[in-house]
Amino acid sequence: MQGRDGDGEDAAGSGGTGRRPAPYGRPEGRAGELQRRLAEFAAARRWEPYHTPKNLVTALGVETAELAEIFQWLTPEESARVMEDPGTAGRVADEVADVLAYLLQFCEALGIDVLAALEAKIERNEQRFPVAESDRRADGGADETDGPGGERGKANRHPSE
C-alpha cells in the first residue's frame, strides 16, 4: 500500500511498531484506475478549482439523497425487489455510480486510499463488535454503553458509525 509520499509508509512512518501504514494515497488496481480516470476527466474540463473537499462532499450528499429518493416510499419488500424493474434498476445503478464517483473524487482531493480506509474500518469494527458479544444479546445491546465513558444506547449503532 502506497503512502501519500509514495514510499509505502504513512507520513510518520511505521517506525517498526508493526502498525499498518495510514490509508493515504490512491488505491491500486481497478479502484485506483477509476479514480485516475475521474481526475483526468475533471482536469480536461478544468474543473479542479471546483473539486474542493467541501464541494465534493456536498455533491456526494446530493447524489446519496437522489439514491434514497428512489426508495423513499417503497415498502421493505418492494425495496428488496427494486432491481427487478429494468427502468428502476438503471436509475439505481446510475445513482450508485454517481455516489461512488463523488466519493472517489473526494478521496482523491484529500489523498485517502478508499480501500485501505475501508479495510482499516472493518478491522476496527471487528474489534469493537465481536461476534461472541453480539450473540449474547438478543436485543442488540440497546442498554449497553459504547465503552468507557460511552452513552447508554450508543452500542446499538450501526458499525459504520
Secondary structure as the mmCIF struct_conf table of DSSP 4:
data_model
#
loop_
_struct_conf.conf_type_id
_struct_conf.id
_struct_conf.beg_label_comp_id
_struct_conf.beg_label_asym_id
_struct_conf.beg_label_seq_id
_struct_conf.end_label_comp_id
_struct_conf.end_label_asym_id
_struct_conf.end_label_seq_id
TURN_TY1_P TURN_TY1_P1 ARG A 4 ASP A 5
BEND BEND1 GLY A 6 GLU A 9
TURN_TY1_P TURN_TY1_P2 ALA A 11 ALA A 12
TURN_TY1_P TURN_TY1_P3 GLY A 15 GLY A 16
BEND BEND2 THR A 17 THR A 17
HELX_LH_PP_P HELX_LH_PP_P1 ARG A 19 ALA A 22
BEND BEND3 PRO A 23 PRO A 23
STRN STRN1 TYR A 24 TYR A 24
BEND BEND4 GLY A 25 GLY A 25
HELX_LH_PP_P HELX_LH_PP_P2 ARG A 26 PRO A 27
BEND BEND5 GLU A 28 GLU A 28
HELX_RH_AL_P HELX_RH_AL_P1 GLY A 29 ALA A 44
TURN_TY1_P TURN_TY1_P4 ARG A 45 ARG A 46
HELX_RH_3T_P HELX_RH_3T_P1 GLU A 48 TYR A 50
HELX_RH_AL_P HELX_RH_AL_P2 PRO A 53 PHE A 71
TURN_TY1_P TURN_TY1_P5 GLN A 72 TRP A 73
HELX_RH_AL_P HELX_RH_AL_P3 PRO A 76 ALA A 80
TURN_TY1_P TURN_TY1_P6 ARG A 81 ARG A 81
HELX_RH_3T_P HELX_RH_3T_P2 VAL A 82 GLU A 84
BEND BEND6 ASP A 85 ASP A 85
HELX_RH_AL_P HELX_RH_AL_P4 PRO A 86 LEU A 110
TURN_TY1_P TURN_TY1_P7 GLY A 111 GLY A 111
STRN STRN2 ILE A 112 ILE A 112
HELX_RH_AL_P HELX_RH_AL_P5 VAL A 114 ARG A 128
BEND BEND7 PHE A 129 PHE A 129
HELX_RH_AL_P HELX_RH_AL_P6 VAL A 131 ARG A 136
TURN_TY1_P TURN_TY1_P8 ALA A 138 ASP A 139
BEND BEND8 GLY A 141 GLY A 141
TURN_TY1_P TURN_TY1_P9 ALA A 142 ASP A 143
STRN STRN3 THR A 145 THR A 145
BEND BEND9 ASP A 146 GLY A 147
TURN_TY1_P TURN_TY1_P10 PRO A 148 GLY A 149
HELX_LH_PP_P HELX_LH_PP_P3 GLY A 150 GLU A 151
STRN STRN4 ARG A 152 ARG A 152
TURN_TY1_P TURN_TY1_P11 GLY A 153 GLY A 153
HELX_RH_3T_P HELX_RH_3T_P3 LYS A 154 ASN A 156
BEND BEND10 ARG A 157 ARG A 157
TURN_TY1_P TURN_TY1_P12 PRO A 159 SER A 160
#
